[in-house]
Each structure stands twice: as C-alpha cells, then as structure tokens.
Amino acid sequence: MTIVIHPDDEIDPAWAAASSLSEVSALAQAGRTVMVTLPEDETEAVAAAAAFAWAGATVFRTTHQVRQALDMTEVLLGRRSPALTRRGLA
C-alpha cells in the first residue's frame, strides 16, 4: 500500500526516512516502512517516486500529483491489479 502525504503533514515515528535508493532498499529489506521526500520539480518527483517505489518505499512526501506513477509501479510489482486491462490483437 502506498501513502502520499503533504510535506507539512505529521509523520509516523515508526517510519524510517531515506534519501537514496540503496538506503530505501536496505530499510525495505529489513521490513521497515520507508518514507522519502520527493524533489519539488514535478518531472523529477515522478521519476524519483517510481524509482523509490520500485526499491521498496511506501510513504512519499510531496506536493505534486505522483499518484499515477506510484500506481503504475505497484501494478508492475504485482502489488495491485491494473485499473484497465486491454488485450492486443493483431
């Protein structure tokens, strides 16, 4: 389950903050709930959100709409089913 919060929202003390992919990966493998703060630039935020989600982060602090990128990453990881499934026929 992915959580998107505003930078001003309170954080749960049980969440572990991380700032690099290796940190996120190590904390996620240890079973921790990992929180990352995304960059202010929207393009960078979407790219960083997808990479951090792939590495195991589940809580994202951002002011941008990155939900679609996070949902797509969860589908690719098999954590949720796609919102729409199409079958390609030639």
C-alpha positions as CSV (number, residue, x, y, z in Angstrom):
1,M,0.0,0.0,0.0
2,T,1.4,3.4,-1.0
3,I,0.8,6.5,1.1
4,V,1.2,10.0,-0.4
5,I,1.4,12.8,2.2
6,H,1.9,16.6,2.1
7,P,5.3,17.8,3.3
8,D,3.6,19.7,6.2
9,D,1.7,16.6,7.4
10,E,2.8,14.8,10.5
11,I,4.8,11.6,10.1
12,D,4.5,8.4,12.0
13,P,7.5,7.8,14.2
14,A,7.7,4.2,13.1
15,W,8.5,5.3,9.5
16,A,12.2,5.2,8.5
17,A,13.3,8.2,6.4
18,A,15.6,7.5,3.5
19,S,17.2,9.7,0.8
20,S,18.9,7.3,-1.5
21,L,17.9,4.2,-3.4
22,S,20.4,2.0,-1.5
23,E,19.1,3.3,1.8
24,V,15.5,2.6,0.7
25,S,16.3,-0.9,-0.5
26,A,18.2,-1.8,2.7
27,L,15.4,-0.5,5.0
28,A,12.7,-2.2,3.0
29,Q,14.5,-5.5,3.1
30,A,14.8,-5.1,6.8
31,G,11.0,-4.9,7.0
32,R,10.7,-1.2,7.8
33,T,8.1,1.2,6.4
34,V,10.2,3.6,4.3
35,M,9.4,7.3,3.8
36,V,11.0,9.5,1.2
37,T,10.7,13.2,0.5
38,L,10.4,13.9,-3.3
39,P,12.0,16.8,-5.2
40,E,10.0,20.0,-5.9
41,D,10.3,19.7,-9.7
42,E,7.3,17.7,-10.9
43,T,9.2,15.8,-13.6
44,E,11.9,14.8,-11.1
45,A,9.3,13.9,-8.5
46,V,7.5,11.5,-10.8
47,A,10.8,9.8,-11.8
48,A,12.0,9.7,-8.2
49,A,8.7,8.3,-7.0
50,A,8.8,5.4,-9.5
51,A,12.4,4.6,-8.6
52,F,11.9,4.8,-4.9
53,A,8.7,2.7,-5.1
54,W,10.5,0.1,-7.1
55,A,13.2,0.0,-4.4
56,G,10.6,-0.5,-1.6
57,A,9.5,2.9,-0.3
58,T,5.8,3.1,0.7
59,V,5.4,6.6,2.0
60,F,6.0,9.7,-0.2
61,R,6.1,13.3,1.0
62,T,5.3,15.6,-2.0
63,T,3.2,18.5,-3.1
64,H,2.9,17.1,-6.6
65,Q,0.5,14.6,-8.2
66,V,2.7,11.5,-8.4
67,R,-0.1,9.0,-7.7
68,Q,-0.3,7.7,-11.3
69,A,3.4,6.9,-11.4
70,L,3.1,5.1,-8.0
71,D,0.0,3.2,-9.1
72,M,1.8,2.1,-12.2
73,T,4.8,0.9,-10.3
74,E,2.6,-1.1,-7.9
75,V,0.9,-2.8,-10.9
76,L,4.4,-3.7,-12.3
77,L,5.5,-5.1,-9.0
78,G,2.3,-7.2,-8.7
79,R,1.0,-5.4,-5.6
80,R,-2.3,-4.5,-7.2
81,S,-4.2,-5.2,-10.3
82,P,-4.3,-2.8,-13.3
83,A,-7.1,-0.3,-13.4
84,L,-7.7,-1.2,-17.1
85,T,-6.7,-4.3,-18.9
86,R,-6.5,-4.5,-22.7
87,R,-5.6,-7.4,-24.9
88,G,-3.7,-6.6,-28.0
89,L,-5.0,-8.4,-31.1
90,A,-3.2,-8.2,-34.4
